[in-house]
Amino acid sequence: MSIYQNLTNINVDIDLKKNETILKEVFKDANDIIFRNMKVGQHKKLNILIFYVDGMTTKDSISEYAIQTLMESINLESLKKDGGKELQNEILNSNIAITELGTVQTLQECVDKALSGETILFIETCSKAIWLSSRGWQIRGIQEPAAETLIRGARDGFIETMKVNITLIRRRIRDPKLKVKYLQVGSRSKTDITLLYIEDIVNKTVLDEVEKRINNIDIEAVLESSYIEELIEDDTYSPFPQVENTERPDAAASALLEGRVVIAVDNTPTVLMAPATFISFMQSSEDYYERWMLSCLIRMIRYIALPIVMLLPALYVAVVQFHPNMLPTQLALYVAASRANVPFPPYFEALLMELVMELVREASIRITTPVGSTIGLVSGLVIGSASVEAGLITPIAVIIVALTGLASFAIPSYNFSTSLRMIRFGFIVIASIFGLFGISIGLCVLIIHLCTLKSFGVPYLTPMTHFIERRSDLKDTVIRPKIYNLVRKPAYLQVEKEKGK
């Protein structure tokens, strides 16, 4: 067993040299680990050892509010040598002007604290070390999330520092019932994770299930919140996301006020919200910032875009290939004439154009934003026009694919929109084999899957599947009611009442 694996069993020693030797062996060849031996006290008779990671600490505050005070104010003659206990308490209570500090017993705790940006102070004759809050590294400025822009609403967004993200939420919910619980995941990364919830609103069953699943995660490193999302969702084989994510503090605050649990992960600007339902992915924060009639219209447009994203190319393939008699006579003749010189069958034509559309979308995302949008627009126009002139595809196919791609941008949630785009390819394939009958079978299978899918015990199609006992939730689905009619929390997230009360 290596020294690092055995650190949990090694307590802080009163001999500073012994502590330093072990830690230097653990951090061998790590040149950013700093050790500093000093003599402090009124007569410079007390030996201390300072241990921190360069670049992760605010060295000025440690020097000014801790080291300088120790240099001048400790009077060893006035303290009893009670195994260093009284000396340690004196330093903790009166000699360090730092708000956050504490003691650690083992060298493993010292290492974990130091790698989190804290400074560790070893004192001669003391069997515990003192950690001093000194986290300080460069952070990105708060700005509007590029993927969730709004016409009206707050312009701030989460950043990669978790404590800043918690502050952004607390600015919006100034309630002592808002609870923050710290967890840690990753045997190597030791990533900090925070559960946020409002104590008297959250459903305790959902909260306990979320915490249980996070505590059961066994992984070496968590580099982004998507790791947590994948590891805690109910059905990892479902194409639909079961945990909602956002970079907007107002969206996270709204989820908390509904009774949901927010999961913030350090080093990522994206927080998770659980549980999630089909309806929640179709809603946007801006729905509640605009007048209710306008929001209702926008939501209706989204629900019209939903079947277009999934089914329009498949319907084109089914009708042209199997059911041309369903088209008006003039349109049927035009489709037949336009397809006369096209060498590919309708299904291959649709799949080819959809793949090109996805390629253009992916390329425009990976390129710098100002150039990417231009390249995406130009590529679509050039490829579509050239393909029609070359006789590879029909003009109607270009219109169908363009309308489908446009409708996908109307879905507020990116990962939910991606799921619909993926399902679209399945419908195209099944439509090319069985026509409209195949599309009907595919829809039945999809609805059955959605009816059985759950997010932390909450049915995915809530409140549609429970409209009798939860009909009050239907008022905020397709139609956005007036603000003063939204005082009640969603029924499926209400705190369960105790029996007999």
ZAMI-252839 format. One record per residue (C-alpha): residue number from 1; residue in one letter; x, y, z. Coordinates in pm, whole numbers. Example, Ala and Ser with C-alpha at 12.3 -4.5 7.8 and 13.67 -1.06 7.14 Angstrom:
residues 2
PT     k   r        x        y        z
PT     1   A     1230     -450      780
PT     2   S     1367     -106      714
This chain:
residues 501
PT     k   r        x        y        z
PT     1   M        0        0        0
PT     2   S      139      342      -99
PT     3   I      187      626      145
PT     4   Y     -100      821      -16
PT     5   Q     -346      533       26
PT     6   N     -245      503      392
PT     7   L     -273      873      480
PT     8   T     -615      823      635
PT     9   N     -452      620      911
PT    10   I     -166      867      974
PT    11   N     -242     1137     1229
PT    12   V      -74     1476     1244
PT    13   D      248     1438     1444
PT    14   I      384     1689     1695
PT    15   D      715     1661     1509
PT    16   L      696     1906     1216
PT    17   K      983     1739     1033
PT    18   K      799     1407     1027
PT    19   N      484     1568      882
PT    20   E      686     1749      618
PT    21   T      875     1434      515
PT    22   I      556     1234      461
PT    23   L      383     1513      267
PT    24   K      687     1572       47
PT    25   E      690     1203      -37
PT    26   V      320     1219     -127
PT    27   F      374     1525     -350
PT    28   K      700     1408     -499
PT    29   D      790     1597     -823
PT    30   A      500     1839     -767
PT    31   N      678     2175     -779
PT    32   D      366     2383     -709
PT    33   I      339     2246     -353
PT    34   I      491     2497     -110
PT    35   F      635     2419      236
PT    36   R      755     2703      458
PT    37   N      915     2659      800
PT    38   M      903     2962     1031
PT    39   K      968     3068     1389
PT    40   V      692     3279     1544
PT    41   G      597     3421     1881
PT    42   Q      725     3716     2083
PT    43   H     1067     3556     2122
PT    44   K     1058     3352     1796
PT    45   K     1071     3024     1988
PT    46   L      768     2848     1834
PT    47   N      824     2646     1515
PT    48   I      544     2625     1258
PT    49   L      511     2473      913
PT    50   I      291     2622      639
PT    51   F      172     2400      355
PT    52   Y      -33     2513       48
PT    53   V      -69     2478     -328
PT    54   D       73     2768     -523
PT    55   G     -182     2936     -751
PT    56   M     -487     2820     -555
PT    57   T     -449     3046     -250
PT    58   T     -465     3416     -168
PT    59   K     -122     3441      -12
PT    60   D     -159     3807       85
PT    61   S     -447     3745      325
PT    62   I     -265     3453      492
PT    63   S       47     3664      536
PT    64   E     -138     3967      672
PT    65   Y     -409     3812      890
PT    66   A     -239     3494     1010
PT    67   I      140     3487      983
PT    68   Q      201     3846     1087
PT    69   T      -22     3807     1393
PT    70   L      152     3484     1493
PT    71   M      487     3653     1457
PT    72   E      400     3920     1712
PT    73   S      134     3812     1959
PT    74   I      201     3459     2090
PT    75   N      350     3459     2438
PT    76   L      474     3105     2508
PT    77   E      556     3180     2871
PT    78   S      190     3251     2949
PT    79   L       70     2918     2806
PT    80   K       85     2580     2973
PT    81   K      241     2296     2779
PT    82   D      -68     2070     2794
PT    83   G       24     1860     2492
PT    84   G      -10     2171     2279
PT    85   K     -387     2181     2333
PT    86   E     -395     2519     2508
PT    87   L     -152     2665     2255
PT    88   Q     -368     2542     1969
PT    89   N     -686     2687     2121
PT    90   E     -511     3019     2183
PT    91   I     -406     3041     1819
PT    92   L     -753     2942     1695
PT    93   N     -945     3182     1917
PT    94   S     -731     3494     1936
PT    95   N     -429     3493     1709
PT    96   I     -568     3448     1359
PT    97   A     -797     3712     1207
PT    98   I     -951     3484      941
PT    99   T    -1322     3410      949
PT   100   E    -1311     3050      823
PT   101   L    -1073     2806      989
PT   102   G    -1073     2476     1174
PT   103   T     -867     2178     1280
PT   104   V     -784     1850     1104
PT   105   Q     -667     1528     1263
PT   106   T     -515     1321      980
PT   107   L     -271     1394      701
PT   108   Q     -535     1281      450
PT   109   E     -756     1568      566
PT   110   C     -459     1805      532
PT   111   V     -400     1694      173
PT   112   D     -769     1725       79
PT   113   K     -793     2073      229
PT   114   A     -473     2190       59
PT   115   L     -586     2062     -280
PT   116   S     -909     2257     -232
PT   117   G     -713     2581     -197
PT   118   E     -682     2605      182
PT   119   T     -359     2672      373
PT   120   I     -253     2416      635
PT   121   L      -73     2532      949
PT   122   F      127     2278     1153
PT   123   I      234     2390     1502
PT   124   E      510     2234     1705
PT   125   T      381     2027     2003
PT   126   C       24     2029     1861
PT   127   S     -131     1698     1751
PT   128   K     -377     1868     1514
PT   129   A     -323     2098     1219
PT   130   I     -517     2416     1151
PT   131   W     -664     2486      808
PT   132   L     -708     2848      705
PT   133   S     -956     2958      439
PT   134   S     -744     3095      155
PT   135   R     -911     2986     -168
PT   136   G     -829     3227     -443
PT   137   W     -790     3167     -815
PT   138   Q     -883     3343    -1135
PT   139   I    -1255     3322    -1216
PT   140   R    -1453     3410    -1525
PT   141   G    -1671     3717    -1510
PT   142   I    -2048     3682    -1478
PT   143   Q    -2217     3721    -1815
PT   144   E    -2528     3611    -2001
PT   145   P    -2531     3242    -2105
PT   146   A    -2481     3216    -2481
PT   147   A    -2710     2913    -2513
PT   148   E    -3003     3062    -2315
PT   149   T    -3040     3419    -2434
PT   150   L    -3365     3601    -2361
PT   151   I    -3530     3913    -2497
PT   152   R    -3643     4013    -2149
PT   153   G    -3493     3895    -1823
PT   154   A    -3177     3893    -1614
PT   155   R    -2844     3899    -1800
PT   156   D    -2632     3716    -1542
PT   157   G    -2538     3350    -1567
PT   158   F    -2362     3085    -1366
PT   159   I    -1984     3052    -1384
PT   160   E    -1739     2771    -1300
PT   161   T    -1707     2867     -931
PT   162   M    -1976     2692     -726
PT   163   K    -1984     2940     -437
PT   164   V    -2050     3227     -678
PT   165   N    -2337     3027     -829
PT   166   I    -2490     2968     -485
PT   167   T    -2466     3342     -416
PT   168   L    -2650     3420     -741
PT   169   I    -2935     3197     -627
PT   170   R    -2943     3339     -274
PT   171   R    -2973     3690     -417
PT   172   R    -3305     3582     -564
PT   173   I    -3435     3373     -273
PT   174   R    -3360     3550       56
PT   175   D    -3523     3283      267
PT   176   P    -3360     3102      563
PT   177   K    -3551     2793      452
PT   178   L    -3324     2771      147
PT   179   K    -3083     2497      249
PT   180   V    -2738     2423      104
PT   181   K    -2590     2077      159
PT   182   Y    -2233     1997       53
PT   183   L    -2131     1659      -89
PT   184   Q    -1815     1532     -258
PT   185   V    -1787     1288     -549
PT   186   G    -1484     1141     -727
PT   187   S    -1208      936     -567
PT   188   R     -943     1144     -746
PT   189   S    -1109     1470     -846
PT   190   K    -1298     1506     -512
PT   191   T    -1541     1739     -686
PT   192   D    -1759     1951     -458
PT   193   I    -2132     1915     -519
PT   194   T    -2411     2114     -357
PT   195   L    -2776     2024     -309
PT   196   L    -3004     2327     -284
PT   197   Y    -3368     2305     -177
PT   198   I    -3630     2500       15
PT   199   E    -3699     2304      331
PT   200   D    -4074     2360      367
PT   201   I    -4150     2322       -8
PT   202   V    -3934     2034     -132
PT   203   N    -4075     1684     -155
PT   204   K    -3869     1491       99
PT   205   T    -3899     1166      -97
PT   206   V    -3744     1326     -404
PT   207   L    -3473     1496     -197
PT   208   D    -3374     1172      -23
PT   209   E    -3363      987     -355
PT   210   V    -3142     1252     -517
PT   211   E    -2899     1249     -222
PT   212   K    -2894      870     -213
PT   213   R    -2807      839     -582
PT   214   I    -2529     1097     -558
PT   215   N    -2379      927     -253
PT   216   N    -2383      594     -439
PT   217   I    -2173      728     -728
PT   218   D    -1840      547     -752
PT   219   I    -1619      720    -1008
PT   220   E    -1265      854    -1021
PT   221   A    -1342     1204    -1147
PT   222   V    -1634     1436    -1216
PT   223   L    -1529     1700    -1468
PT   224   E    -1872     1836    -1558
PT   225   S    -2228     1820    -1430
PT   226   S    -2321     1589    -1721
PT   227   Y    -2133     1312    -1537
PT   228   I    -2372     1347    -1243
PT   229   E    -2673     1376    -1473
PT   230   E    -2595     1048    -1646
PT   231   L    -2516      862    -1326
PT   232   I    -2833      955    -1136
PT   233   E    -3103      943    -1405
PT   234   D    -3362      664    -1395
PT   235   D    -3326      520    -1745
PT   236   T    -2987      567    -1912
PT   237   Y    -3111      401    -2233
PT   238   S    -3394      647    -2289
PT   239   P    -3331      913    -2555
PT   240   F    -3509     1168    -2337
PT   241   P    -3327     1361    -2062
PT   242   Q    -3463     1302    -1713
PT   243   V    -3271     1582    -1541
PT   244   E    -3308     1942    -1653
PT   245   N    -3006     2171    -1675
PT   246   T    -2960     2547    -1697
PT   247   E    -2699     2821    -1679
PT   248   R    -2951     3083    -1565
PT   249   P    -2985     3167    -1192
PT   250   D    -3346     3280    -1240
PT   251   A    -3440     2940    -1387
PT   252   A    -3274     2761    -1094
PT   253   A    -3451     2990     -844
PT   254   S    -3784     2920    -1015
PT   255   A    -3722     2544     -989
PT   256   L    -3648     2579     -616
PT   257   L    -3969     2773     -562
PT   258   E    -4162     2495     -736
PT   259   G    -4020     2245     -486
PT   260   R    -3751     2087     -700
PT   261   V    -3392     2008     -603
PT   262   V    -3105     2199     -764
PT   263   I    -2765     2029     -798
PT   264   A    -2465     2262     -838
PT   265   V    -2130     2109     -939
PT   266   D    -1798     2288     -895
PT   267   N    -1597     2373    -1210
PT   268   T    -1903     2391    -1436
PT   269   P    -2151     2672    -1509
PT   270   T    -2439     2430    -1561
PT   271   V    -2661     2331    -1268
PT   272   L    -2907     2040    -1267
PT   273   M    -3272     2047    -1163
PT   274   A    -3464     1738    -1054
PT   275   P    -3715     1597    -1108
PT   276   A    -3783     1688    -1471
PT   277   T    -4095     1630    -1678
PT   278   F    -4187     1652    -2045
PT   279   I    -4365     1983    -1978
PT   280   S    -4068     2144    -1801
PT   281   F    -3849     2102    -2110
PT   282   M    -4105     2290    -2319
PT   283   Q    -4109     2592    -2088
PT   284   S    -3873     2888    -2078
PT   285   S    -3797     3149    -1811
PT   286   E    -3909     3417    -2054
PT   287   D    -4263     3275    -2051
PT   288   Y    -4313     3442    -1713
PT   289   Y    -4149     3772    -1806
PT   290   E    -4375     3855    -2101
PT   291   R    -4748     3927    -2087
PT   292   W    -4948     3610    -2041
PT   293   M    -5128     3627    -2379
PT   294   L    -4800     3656    -2568
PT   295   S    -4650     3373    -2365
PT   296   C    -4949     3152    -2448
PT   297   L    -4896     3218    -2820
PT   298   I    -4524     3139    -2797
PT   299   R    -4594     2815    -2611
PT   300   M    -4847     2709    -2875
PT   301   I    -4585     2768    -3143
PT   302   R    -4345     2543    -2953
PT   303   Y    -4600     2263    -2933
PT   304   I    -4666     2300    -3305
PT   305   A    -4291     2276    -3367
PT   306   L    -4269     1955    -3160
PT   307   P    -4435     1716    -3414
PT   308   I    -4264     1899    -3701
PT   309   V    -3920     1821    -3553
PT   310   M    -3999     1453    -3506
PT   311   L    -4232     1361    -3791
PT   312   L    -4221     1597    -4090
PT   313   P    -3936     1424    -4285
PT   314   A    -4087     1083    -4205
PT   315   L    -4429     1197    -4328
PT   316   Y    -4269     1322    -4649
PT   317   V    -4104      983    -4706
PT   318   A    -4422      786    -4626
PT   319   V    -4652      997    -4843
PT   320   V    -4421     1023    -5145
PT   321   Q    -4308      660    -5137
PT   322   F    -4626      478    -5028
PT   323   H    -4927      711    -5029
PT   324   P    -4900      969    -5312
PT   325   N    -5278      948    -5361
PT   326   M    -5320     1141    -5034
PT   327   L    -5177     1453    -5196
PT   328   P    -5385     1699    -5398
PT   329   T    -5366     1618    -5770
PT   330   Q    -5161     1921    -5872
PT   331   L    -4915     1873    -5587
PT   332   A    -4884     1500    -5662
PT   333   L    -4807     1575    -6028
PT   334   Y    -4547     1837    -5929
PT   335   V    -4377     1594    -5685
PT   336   A    -4370     1322    -5950
PT   337   A    -4225     1562    -6209
PT   338   S    -3960     1696    -5971
PT   339   R    -3854     1342    -5881
PT   340   A    -3825     1230    -6242
PT   341   N    -3452     1305    -6264
PT   342   V    -3359     1239    -5897
PT   343   P    -3154      916    -5871
PT   344   F    -3225      848    -5502
PT   345   P    -3540      713    -5337
PT   346   P    -3726      950    -5099
PT   347   Y    -3592      790    -4778
PT   348   F    -3229      820    -4889
PT   349   E    -3294     1177    -4999
PT   350   A    -3438     1267    -4656
PT   351   L    -3161     1091    -4462
PT   352   L    -2891     1254    -4676
PT   353   M    -3030     1605    -4627
PT   354   E    -3083     1551    -4254
PT   355   L    -2723     1432    -4214
PT   356   V    -2598     1736    -4408
PT   357   M    -2812     1959    -4184
PT   358   E    -2664     1804    -3870
PT   359   L    -2314     1840    -4016
PT   360   V    -2370     2211    -4084
PT   361   R    -2515     2258    -3734
PT   362   E    -2222     2083    -3566
PT   363   A    -1964     2272    -3774
PT   364   S    -2122     2610    -3696
PT   365   I    -2115     2530    -3321
PT   366   R    -1744     2441    -3324
PT   367   I    -1640     2755    -3512
PT   368   T    -1605     3098    -3350
PT   369   T    -1952     3242    -3290
PT   370   P    -1953     3541    -3534
PT   371   V    -1807     3326    -3813
PT   372   G    -2001     3012    -3724
PT   373   S    -2347     3160    -3780
PT   374   T    -2239     3300    -4117
PT   375   I    -2086     2972    -4229
PT   376   G    -2397     2782    -4123
PT   377   L    -2626     3013    -4320
PT   378   V    -2407     3019    -4631
PT   379   S    -2348     2643    -4623
PT   380   G    -2719     2572    -4604
PT   381   L    -2801     2801    -4894
PT   382   V    -2515     2685    -5115
PT   383   I    -2555     2312    -5050
PT   384   G    -2933     2322    -5087
PT   385   S    -2929     2527    -5408
PT   386   A    -2644     2327    -5564
PT   387   S    -2808     1994    -5479
PT   388   V    -3134     2094    -5644
PT   389   E    -2958     2222    -5958
PT   390   A    -2750     1903    -5975
PT   391   G    -3066     1693    -5960
PT   392   L    -2963     1511    -5642
PT   393   I    -3267     1615    -5438
PT   394   T    -3604     1778    -5497
PT   395   P    -3693     2136    -5395
PT   396   I    -3967     2001    -5167
PT   397   A    -3711     1795    -4974
PT   398   V    -3503     2110    -4917
PT   399   I    -3811     2291    -4784
PT   400   I    -3901     1997    -4557
PT   401   V    -3551     1971    -4407
PT   402   A    -3516     2349    -4365
PT   403   L    -3854     2373    -4189
PT   404   T    -3761     2080    -3963
PT   405   G    -3429     2241    -3869
PT   406   L    -3600     2573    -3801
PT   407   A    -3861     2407    -3579
PT   408   S    -3587     2240    -3370
PT   409   F    -3461     2584    -3264
PT   410   A    -3805     2665    -3120
PT   411   I    -3757     2403    -2846
PT   412   P    -3611     2588    -2541
PT   413   S    -3403     2298    -2406
PT   414   Y    -3101     2204    -2617
PT   415   N    -3068     1845    -2491
PT   416   F    -3443     1785    -2529
PT   417   S    -3428     1923    -2883
PT   418   T    -3133     1694    -2955
PT   419   S    -3337     1395    -2837
PT   420   L    -3619     1485    -3075
PT   421   R    -3374     1520    -3363
PT   422   M    -3233     1176    -3288
PT   423   I    -3580     1020    -3279
PT   424   R    -3650     1180    -3618
PT   425   F    -3400      948    -3788
PT   426   G    -3578      646    -3643
PT   427   F    -3911      765    -3781
PT   428   I    -3756      819    -4126
PT   429   V    -3627      461    -4131
PT   430   I    -3953      307    -4015
PT   431   A    -4152      525    -4259
PT   432   S    -3934      402    -4548
PT   433   I    -4029       41    -4464
PT   434   F    -4393       55    -4351
PT   435   G    -4517      400    -4454
PT   436   L    -4781      575    -4242
PT   437   F    -4855      247    -4065
PT   438   G    -4495      237    -3946
PT   439   I    -4517      597    -3822
PT   440   S    -4834      506    -3627
PT   441   I    -4661      207    -3468
PT   442   G    -4358      424    -3385
PT   443   L    -4579      686    -3217
PT   444   C    -4750      417    -3009
PT   445   V    -4415      279    -2893
PT   446   L    -4292      632    -2814
PT   447   I    -4602      718    -2609
PT   448   I    -4579      389    -2417
PT   449   H    -4214      463    -2340
PT   450   L    -4297      814    -2219
PT   451   C    -4580      682    -2002
PT   452   T    -4347      436    -1828
PT   453   L    -4055      677    -1794
PT   454   K    -3997      841    -1455
PT   455   S    -3769     1105    -1311
PT   456   F    -3691     1033     -945
PT   457   G    -4025      860     -905
PT   458   V    -4224     1133    -1082
PT   459   P    -4399     1020    -1405
PT   460   Y    -4243     1191    -1707
PT   461   L    -4578     1293    -1858
PT   462   T    -4708     1450    -1539
PT   463   P    -4962     1615    -1519
PT   464   M    -5120     1473    -1838
PT   465   T    -5114     1117    -1708
PT   466   H    -5261     1219    -1370
PT   467   F    -5501     1491    -1480
PT   468   I    -5779     1384    -1240
PT   469   E    -5592     1424     -911
PT   470   R    -5348     1682    -1052
PT   471   R    -5572     1880    -1285
PT   472   S    -5462     2204    -1117
PT   473   D    -5120     2156    -1280
PT   474   L    -5273     2157    -1629
PT   475   K    -5320     2533    -1615
PT   476   D    -4947     2591    -1665
PT   477   T    -4878     2355    -1955
PT   478   V    -4973     2476    -2303
PT   479   I    -5146     2783    -2162
PT   480   R    -4956     3016    -1930
PT   481   P    -5204     3163    -1680
PT   482   K    -5178     3503    -1520
PT   483   I    -4914     3543    -1250
PT   484   Y    -5162     3569     -963
PT   485   N    -5309     3232    -1067
PT   486   L    -4973     3061    -1019
PT   487   V    -4967     3072     -638
PT   488   R    -5005     2695     -598
PT   489   K    -4705     2467     -633
PT   490   P    -4719     2169     -873
PT   491   A    -4917     1891     -707
PT   492   Y    -4659     1623     -781
PT   493   L    -4394     1824     -592
PT   494   Q    -4599     1923     -288
PT   495   V    -4475     1817       56
PT   496   E    -4647     1499      160
PT   497   K    -4882     1557      452
PT   498   E    -4854     1338      756
PT   499   K    -5139     1097      814
PT   500   G    -5406     1225     1047
PT   501   K    -5320     1590      986
